[in-house]
Amino acid sequence: MTNDFQSGIAVRLYLSESEDDKLQKIINFLHDIHNVKGVTAFRGIEGFGQSGQIHSANLIALSNDLPITLEFFDTADKMRAIFNDLQTMVKPGHMISWPVTIN
């Protein structure tokens, strides 16, 4: 068994449930156009953004605008090629990335 490792980049986007159309557009972009290795969307139970307004899933203050994070990864070369397009789809300050090792 060989251990083939590649340098990669992981990206996390910060969205909200109210941006469902944007979420689907980004997922389709990553799947259909760039065929990235993996994409997962997570729904948060509570959070706040630049506005400072807290959005929560608790029964007292049920929000229909919960935080969504979209996380994905692929080789560094492929990810660099799609960064410019992603920046036009996501608000400034809502995308982070870090180097990863893909086995």
Secondary structure as UniProt FT lines:
FT   STRAND          6..16
FT   HELIX           17..19
FT   HELIX           20..28
FT   HELIX           29..33
FT   STRAND          38..43
FT   STRAND          46..48
FT   TURN            50..51
FT   STRAND          54..56
FT   TURN            60..61
FT   STRAND          67..75
FT   HELIX           76..89
FT   TURN            92..93
FT   STRAND          95..102
//
